[in-house]
């Protein structure tokens, strides 16, 4: 298959493994195969349509990561928004940044060759559990525990970066603001693992999570371990944050947990409908944002969030129009009484 200059044909699993020395490669081999199939498909779309951005293998990975984020973020964000925990994503993003710094530090000092996104996953999950444990142990409100964990995590990250061991600060902007071109095959494969874990866990525990989300007291009376499912939710949030951080960056990653969900709430009439609409809006924001950032040579995370906010504004307008139509279609009580009175008089 021929491609434009600078394009890389879809790699087989063997070629990907030969170019990488990560200890996770044997585990991620099936996901490298999926990436290879995905890349083959998009190269075919490029040849059929001539769409420029589809000629590059790194864009194939970025698009796949974006599509996964468009499902994961609103899937978890819908539960968080209804539980008034929208800001937990921001707290975990800052602690995930500390995980990235730890990974870079270990690679620079010990030459371990570990993916910084893998260490970010570990640190973010630990931070998520700490948020819950602090709340349970001290009785503090969730926003207090989130603030403590956020400040601690970001402080740790900045200290490690300031040490600048082996050029640690080089390229740190890609973790702060995201970068389409730096989504490696390994990071994309890790994202696919996170995607499978998140979607599978929500599918298995959906009823319990719904019960805990809307009425913790009733859920406890019904025999549901509320604390356990609270921990499951924050751990899933941590996984989403790290996955989305690849193209959204630490600073903007929390937006994808909240903005599409807020937009869906304006036009939806049930939890299930809100969940479905939020995924559609998120996918729209991601695809339009990635395309606009590529052709406009802008930071992907910022463009995606701006598109998401624009979609939210449009959703608010549509929701207001729907409310007005419902109001106009519903007759006033007084007019009903007058109609009935005139009918009885006749």
Secondary structure, 3 states (H helix, E strand, C coil): CCCCCCCCCCCCHHHHHHCCCCCCHHHHHHHHHHHHHHHHHHHHHHHHHCCHHHHCHHHHHHHHHHHHHHHHHHHHHHHHHHCCCCCHHHHHHHHHHHHHHHHHHHHHHHCCCCCHHHHHHHHHHHHHHHHHHHHHHHCCCHHHHHHHHHHHHHHHHHHHHHHCCCCCCCCCHHHHHCCHHHCCHHHHHHHHHHHHHHHHHHHHHHHHHHHHHHCHHHHHHCCCCHHHHHHHHHHHHHHHHHHHHHHHHHHHCCHHHHHHHHHHHHHCCCHHHHHHHHHHHHHHHHHHHHHHHHHHCCCHHHHHHHHHHHHHHHHHHHHHHHHHHHHHHCCCHHHHHHHHHHHHHC
